[in-house]
Each structure stands twice: as structure tokens, then as C-alpha cells.
Amino acid sequence: MSRTESSDTYRRESGSRITHREFLLQGMENLTLLNDTFMMVALKDIAACQHVIRILMDDPTIEIVEVRTQYRVSRLVSKDSILDILAEDSRGRIYNLEIQRKKDIDHARRTRLYGAMVDSEHLEKGKDYDQMPEVYVIYISETNLWKTEHTEDPVRKHLDGQKEEYDDGLHILYINAAIDDGTEKAALMRYFKTCDPEDMSQGVLSRRVRYLKKEEGGINEMCEYSERIYNGGKEEGIKIGRLEGHWEGTQEKQQEIIEKILSMKGKELDEKTVKLILNKIEDKKLVTV
């Protein structure tokens, strides 16, 4: 892994803030919009985010009114999700932009999860299902995931034997940065892969990238954002460590209880059933830690 890629996963080389800042600055020139950290900083700017969404959606009339980056969707008993970019337009439509550089994961189910998380956040209690917003999951990949010859691969849903599209309000759009098919989207992806601060071909997006890479205020913003993410990750790691320690301690206690239950006369539960019951109880305790 290169030094630049390492910075994209928020790793420090030492505990020093000064060293960390210098480390970020060394790789700043090489950062691209396929680095999720840089993309989140660049696209938290509404105008820059709007530029990207308009091109990817083939709709120059879209007006973005709100943008959130590193948007966490928390769940008590299931896996939390962090969405790279979550944006809303003037018509209430929701856009989730995700960057994916890995090859060996289940991309279809990953986009399914993103759509579900967005839906769960935007259906208020007491509201009917027809009030759910239109949701667009835009999944930008560095590699050719589906082995197609297009930059854009939209998912189409149909009932068997029917030509009419099945519209449930969830739209998934795969953007393939590995293929240049000569379209406006392909040109945007070429820019994503280089982010040359001297290349002004992408208008407001280019100006935002130049600001972040060349101007003092932008460089400070980039470093501060990365620092916040790093510190947030460190706190999350401490929390996870506490949970793991709690779990190890409770496992010993569970074994004691199992042995006591099984030693009772007239027992009707086998060891597997007892463990299952205890695990269910422990799950409820863990989520409150």
C-alpha cells in the first residue's frame, strides 16, 4: 500500500499531530476523488456535489439543497452503516454516493444494504409507504465489476414477462470508472482518477479540487477533516475493545451458569439450548454498553 492509500484509511505513522499533518500534505497532490476521504471533503460542498450528481443522473435541473458526509445510520441490534455521501434535492429525492475500490465483496448486496439504510432513515413513524422518497444509490467503482463495456450500468427491474419497469422508488446506478465510453460520465470519471488542480474542465468541481489542493484554507480543511475522522475511528475502536472485553468476561460467567443448570436434577434442557438462551440474553446486554 502506498503512503497516499494509507492516508485514505486514516492511519497515523506516529501519535504526533504535526507528523500526521505532514504525512497528509505529502500525499495531497496524489489524492483523487476515488479516495473516499478526499471525495467526502470535496463533495460536502453543495455546488461541487450538485455538479457530480447532475452529470451522473443526466439531469442538469437537479438542485441539491443539503449534503451530509460520513452519515452514520445506527442500529441497536444490527450492523451500523456509514454512508459516504448523502444528498437531498429540492424535490425531496435522496442520493447516496459511494466509492468502492475493492473487488472481492458482494457488491449487489452492499447496494441493497445502502438502499435499506436510507429508506429506514427517511420513513417517519405514522407515514404511509407512498410517502417514502425516491432514492438513488450511485455506486462508483474503480474496477469493471460487471465486465460491461459501459461507464454507466443502471439496474432495471421488471416483473417476469413484462416490459414495464417495476418501480419501487429505489434506483441503483453503477458507475464504472475503468471504462471510457466517450460519454460525459466517462469524462467525469477521468477527472475523478486524476484530480489535476490545473485541470478546470469540470467547472465548480475543478475549482473545489484546486482549492483543497493548492490554497491554504483548503489544505487546512482537508487536514482537519481527516483528523476528525481519525479521532472518531479511534474512539470507535476503544468502544469496540470494551465490548470485546465485556464479551470475554461474560463468556466465563456463562460457562459457570451452564454447568450449574446442567448439574440440577431433573434437567430438561441440553447444553446447546442453554447456550442459545444465554446468548440471546447477552445480545440484549451488549447493545446497552
Protein Blocks (a to p, Z undefined) as FASTA:
>chain_A
ZZklmmmnopafbfbfklmmmmmmmmmmmpcfkbmklmmmmmmpmklmmmmmmmmnopak
bccfbdcehiacddfkbccdddfbdcddfkopacdddddfbfbbcfklmmmmmmmmmmmm
mmcghiafklpccdddddddfbdfkopabfbdcdddddehiabdcdehiacddddfkbcg
hiaklmmmmmmmnopaklcklommmmmmmmmmmpmklmmmmmmmmmmmmmmmmmmmmmmm
mmmmmmmmmmmmmmmmmmmmmmpghiabdfklmmmmmmmmmmmmmmmZZ
